[in-house]
Amino acid sequence: MDLRDHTVLLVLGGSRAYGIATPDSDVDLKGVAIPPAAHFHGLRSTFEQADRPEEIAAFLVDLFPAERDAVRRTKLEGTVYEIRKLLRLALDANPNVLDVLFCRDSEVRLIRDAGRELRESRTLFLSRRCADTFTGYARAQLQRIRTHPVEPFGYNTKHGAHLVRLLRMGREILTTGEVHVWRGDRDADELVAIRDGAWSHERLIAEAEKEQQAIRTIGEGAAVPAEPDLAAVDRLCVALVERALAGDG
């Protein structure tokens, strides 16, 4: 399968999508592919995602010149998901996958009709499941911080910045129904300061506990439904795959 030909959506991810990148930041790509008919009807294809460097290198042509320069200085990495896997992850409110659907248009590097329809339908995936997934991802960052102290700050500051970002994004989704992937006009300066070591370990833990408590208290007052609309997402999946296999995706 020619991965790029079957990719319907490709976006910049990671620190570049959050607005906290440095000149030394890697270039991280995330995308969605609808593979050919043999994948759905044949015996041999087992494609669920592509993440090997040689696979992601196919998308160098889609990057801006400054991003290609950054790849030469650092590295290119990423993941392109088969559409059904991405939709299942999105239904579970996976933070990395919601980034793909809710990042700014200016982070999109490749898009076809199916990709546009996915992004236009993205609110279908928002639900109170975000409370579990965003706090769960944040707890994973917190566990890394607690079990792997790093000098001179007493914790891995990169993990600390992601911890705060995840908890704040989760709270924002639950209280406003909006996903603010781009932090440039919100708290990017503060997140960069955390990453640079401006916060003590004690202040970081206190902020994390405050945000977790805020998420716990939202409950049924959330601005999103308790569960996503599974039937609507299933219809969307069928329509996108059928059109792609018919040559219209």
C-alpha positions in Angstrom: 0.0 0.0 0.0 1.2 3.5 -0.9 0.7 5.1 2.6 0.6 8.7 1.4 -1.9 8.0 -1.4 -4.3 6.4 1.1 -3.8 9.0 3.9 -6.8 11.3 4.2 -5.6 13.6 7.0 -2.1 14.5 8.2 -1.4 17.1 10.9 1.5 18.4 12.9 1.4 17.0 16.5 3.3 17.4 19.7 4.9 20.6 20.8 4.4 22.2 17.4 0.6 21.7 17.6 0.6 23.0 21.2 2.5 26.2 20.4 5.4 25.3 22.8 8.0 24.1 20.3 11.7 25.2 20.4 14.2 25.2 17.5 15.3 21.8 18.8 11.9 20.2 18.9 11.3 17.1 16.8 8.7 17.1 14.0 5.9 14.8 15.0 3.1 13.9 12.5 -0.2 12.2 13.1 -2.6 11.0 10.5 -5.5 8.8 9.3 -5.5 6.4 6.3 -8.2 4.5 4.6 -6.4 1.5 3.0 -7.5 -0.2 -0.2 -10.2 -2.8 -0.5 -7.9 -5.8 0.0 -7.3 -4.6 3.6 -11.0 -5.0 4.3 -11.8 -8.0 2.2 -8.6 -9.9 1.8 -6.6 -12.3 4.0 -3.1 -10.9 4.2 -3.4 -7.2 5.2 -3.2 -6.4 8.9 -2.6 -2.7 8.7 -3.6 -0.8 11.9 -1.0 1.9 12.0 2.2 3.0 10.4 4.9 4.5 12.6 8.3 3.3 11.3 10.6 6.1 10.3 10.8 5.0 6.7 7.0 5.0 6.5 6.6 8.5 8.0 9.4 9.8 5.7 6.9 9.6 2.8 5.4 12.8 4.2 8.5 15.0 4.1 7.1 16.5 0.9 4.1 17.8 2.8 6.1 19.7 5.4 6.9 23.4 5.2 10.6 24.3 4.4 11.3 25.3 8.0 9.9 22.0 9.2 12.1 20.0 6.8 15.1 22.0 8.1 14.0 21.0 11.6 13.9 17.3 10.6 17.5 17.6 9.3 18.5 19.0 12.7 16.4 16.7 14.9 14.2 13.8 13.6 10.9 13.1 12.0 8.5 10.7 13.8 4.7 10.0 13.9 1.9 7.7 13.5 -0.7 7.2 10.8 -3.8 5.2 12.0 -6.1 3.0 10.0 -9.4 4.9 10.1 -11.3 2.3 12.3 -8.5 2.3 14.8 -8.5 6.1 15.0 -12.3 6.2 15.4 -12.2 3.7 18.2 -9.5 5.7 20.0 -11.4 9.0 19.4 -14.5 7.4 20.9 -12.5 6.6 24.0 -11.3 10.3 24.1 -7.7 9.4 23.5 -5.9 12.8 23.9 -3.4 12.2 21.1 -6.1 11.3 18.7 -8.3 14.3 19.7 -5.3 16.4 18.9 -5.6 15.2 15.2 -9.2 16.2 15.0 -9.1 19.5 16.9 -5.8 21.0 16.0 -5.9 24.3 14.1 -6.3 24.3 10.4 -2.8 25.8 10.2 -1.3 22.5 11.5 -2.9 20.4 8.7 -0.4 19.3 6.2 -2.4 17.0 4.0 -6.2 16.7 3.7 -8.6 15.0 1.4 -12.4 14.9 1.4 -12.7 12.1 4.0 -10.3 14.0 6.2 -12.4 17.2 6.0 -15.5 15.3 6.9 -13.7 13.7 9.9 -12.7 17.1 11.2 -16.2 18.6 10.5 -17.7 15.7 12.6 -15.2 15.9 15.4 -17.7 17.0 18.1 -19.3 13.5 17.9 -16.3 12.2 19.9 -16.6 14.5 22.9 -18.0 13.0 26.0 -17.4 12.7 29.8 -15.0 9.9 29.0 -12.5 12.8 28.7 -12.5 12.9 32.5 -11.0 9.4 32.7 -8.6 9.6 29.7 -7.1 13.0 30.3 -6.6 12.4 34.0 -5.3 8.9 33.2 -2.7 10.2 30.8 -1.9 12.9 33.4 -1.5 10.2 36.1 1.0 8.4 33.8 3.0 11.6 33.5 2.8 12.0 37.3 4.0 8.5 37.9 7.0 9.1 35.7 7.8 12.2 37.7 7.5 10.4 41.0 9.5 7.4 40.0 12.2 9.1 37.9 13.4 12.3 39.7 15.7 14.4 37.5 18.2 16.9 38.6 18.5 19.8 39.0 14.7 20.4 39.3 13.8 17.2 41.2 11.5 16.0 38.3 11.4 15.7 34.6 10.2 19.2 33.6 9.0 18.0 30.1 6.7 15.5 31.8 5.6 18.2 34.2 4.5 20.6 31.4 2.5 17.8 29.7 0.9 16.9 33.0 -0.4 20.4 33.5 -1.5 20.7 29.8 -3.4 17.4 29.8 -5.3 18.3 33.0 -6.2 21.7 31.8 -7.4 20.5 28.4 -9.5 17.8 30.1 -11.1 20.4 32.4 -11.7 22.8 29.4 -13.5 20.0 27.4 -15.7 19.1 30.3 -16.7 22.7 31.2 -16.9 24.3 27.7 -17.2 21.5 25.2 -14.2 22.9 23.4 -10.8 21.3 22.7 -8.0 23.8 22.8 -5.0 22.0 21.3 -3.2 25.2 20.5 -2.0 26.8 23.8 -0.4 29.8 22.2 -3.2 32.2 23.2 -3.9 30.5 26.6 -1.0 29.2 28.7 1.9 28.4 26.4 4.2 30.8 28.2 3.5 29.1 31.5 3.9 25.6 30.0 7.3 26.6 28.5 8.3 28.0 31.9 7.4 24.7 33.6 9.4 22.9 31.0 12.3 25.2 31.7 12.2 24.5 35.4 10.4 27.6 36.8 8.1 25.5 39.0 9.2 23.6 42.0 8.2 20.0 42.4 5.8 21.0 45.2 4.1 23.7 43.1 3.7 21.2 40.2 2.1 18.6 42.5 -0.2 21.2 44.0 -1.4 22.3 40.6 -2.0 18.8 39.5 -4.1 18.0 42.5 -6.1 21.2 42.1 -6.9 20.4 38.5 -7.8 16.8 39.2 -10.1 17.9 42.0 -11.7 20.4 39.6 -12.3 17.6 37.0 -13.8 15.3 39.7 -16.3 18.0 40.8 -17.7 18.7 37.3 -19.7 15.4 37.0 -23.1 15.6 35.4 -22.7 19.4 35.0 -20.3 18.8 32.1 -20.9 20.6 28.8 -20.5 17.3 26.9 -22.7 14.1 27.0 -22.0 11.2 29.2 -21.2 9.0 26.2 -20.4 9.7 22.5 -22.9 8.9 19.8 -21.7 5.5 18.7 -24.3 5.0 16.1 -23.5 8.3 14.4 -19.8 7.5 14.4 -20.5 4.0 13.0 -22.5 5.6 10.1 -19.6 8.1 9.5 -17.1 5.3 9.4 -19.1 3.2 6.9 -19.7 6.2 4.6 -16.1 7.3 4.6 -14.8 3.8 3.9 -17.3 3.1 1.2 -16.7 6.3 -0.6 -12.9 5.8 -0.4 -13.2 2.3 -1.8 -15.4 3.6 -4.6 -12.6 6.1 -5.5 -14.3 9.2 -4.0 -12.4 9.4 -0.7 
